[in-house]
Amino acid sequence: MEWGIAINLREPVSEIIEKAVVADHGGIDTVWITDYPATRLSPIIASEVAKKTKNCRIGVGLLSPLIYSPLHIVQIMNTLVDMHGDRFDLLLGPGDRTKLRDIGVDYGNISTLVERMRESVITIRERLQDDNELRVFMGAQGPKMIEVSTSCDGVLLNYSDSQMIQWVISLLGGKTKDFKIGVFPPSLIGFSKPCNEHMGIKTSAAVVALGLSPSILREFRLRDNLHPVIKRMKEFGLSNDIVEMIDQNILDRFSLCGSIESNIKYLGNYQQIGVDIIVYGPPQGASLEGVERLVAAKREHNKITRSPYRD
Amino acid sequence: MYRASVGITTSMNVSATNWIGENAESLGIDGIWVGEDIGIGQETSILTADLLSKTRDVRVGTGIVPITIHNIATIARAALTLQEIGNGRYIQGLGVGGIQDLIKQGKQLTRPVTELRKSTHVLRQLFKTEAVTIQTELMKLREFSLRINEPVNIPIFYGVRGPQMLKLAGKVADGVILSGPIDYIRYAIEVVDEAASNVGRSTDEVEKVVWLPTIPTFKGGSEKLAKRVVALVVADTPEQVLDLLDIDSEWIDKIRNGVSKSGPKGGAEFIDQHLIDIFAISGTCDQIVDKFEMIHDLGATEVVLGPPFSGDWREAMTEIFREIHLRRDK
């Protein structure tokens, strides 16, 4: 299985690069440079990371075609490939509605959003240099966006729950060799503090859970539990109190958290259901320690999966 | 003494921009300005970052980033990132964009001067760590901040042409990037300086950067390419500027129509040596450096050797900068 880590861009450039270098040396397959409307610009950082790393692939995104025009996204990716070679992947998606609104970018007519995303994906894929190995992924949750992802090389899901992942695979009509199924949930692997006491992972999981579309809430019978919390969040904003209102069992469906040993179990399960890619989302990559612990987890995983005694 | 710099555009290929970045220090280039050919070639912020990381003492600026094309939050985020990569050597070039580009992109601004002034103010607030809420013709921010703890100092230079814009540059910008015929450059510097004085600023507070197409004739440059570049410059020059010159307005219309219909190539057939002499710097190495000095005497603090780069342009650039430094050392 391909391992990735998402590195956020809130820290100074030198620290971001240091984390990417540690991930690269530690054998992480892909370093994802996330884009978020209130921090440093991911395409520039991706270019700088490419200069300082050797083996890893570099993921750019999620880039929203609502912020960057599809032609600008094409220009970004073609420039990166021209400068640094065939090492890049792209993650597309509409992006967080509230965050976009803060910078004056509106979803527009919601009934046409999915179609506009599809058109953007098609435009981008048509215009990317066709001789490179750049993979385009769609960040998706609900059935419509999952359907759009079939125009891409794969889908990245931000939930960790096996039942939900299997549901996606069934929506896609089963697993195919050429289409990659990836999970990109909030993660915290290798830390000793119990997950239910770690506000960072709980908050990241809460952001995903509370941002679920009504169709997913219905599909997985989460509406009754989450609707009052969503209502309260809309009124008061996201706070620790709001996060604490969510049952830990629900937060666990939207995050990967635990020891190196429990991570091995997660991956074994994912492999069985057909997941190809795991990207450890925030807060794992928020600190250098988080990156180092993931590298240790990868090393341990490699030992076990390569063991001649493994049955 | 004036700063001597090189201008490049995003439509240049990677090997050319790499060569400039890798050789800037040894050639004695003081600055590199990156012009954005909207949607064409290399992505502006990535190219600018690359030049900043290839150099140590060279100032690198965008010349310019159009506020009509990019979200103001994206401009601010790119600036912050570039400032960090360049350890304070980055200059944010800002403008509304060239006339032809705006037509092509279907962009219109009813109050461009106001919008540029407000955009500058917003960027400076963001660089000072503030959260900004504002709604204008182009911008809509709600409690947006860059989430930085320490203020950053990023100079803002305008790439503008018309008199109102020049006045605004004199009042609020850290510098202005000028392009056009020599008579216009003289006029523009006067307008900028006067506007600066009127608000109690020293004229030295506003740097005057003059970027002109430079066509060395001594290393086999392409006349065809020079004509195309001049055609684009003419088509992008506002009426007020052309009124300062003794050029037949019908002829200008032919150039504009040609560029509008078929791009720079379409206007090139109407460009003669007279227009090249007005809108560009051409000649031998000595003639080019003489002209740079003349532009400095007009009040320019920085002169930019701009494209088209053709023939053995690397050698031509090397010779021109060698000559500039020889004269500096005298």
Interface residues (C-beta under 8 A of the other chain):
Chain A: R10 P12 V13 S14 P37 A38 T39 R40 L41 P43 I44 I45 S47 E48 K51 I67 Y68 L71 H72 Q75 I76 T79 L80 D82 M83 R101 D102 I103 G104 V105
Chain B: V14 G39 G41 Q42 E43 S45 I46 L47 A49 D50 S53 N71 I72 A73 T74 R77 A78 L80 T81 L82 E84 I85 Q135 M139 K140 L141 R142 E143 F144 S145 L146 R147
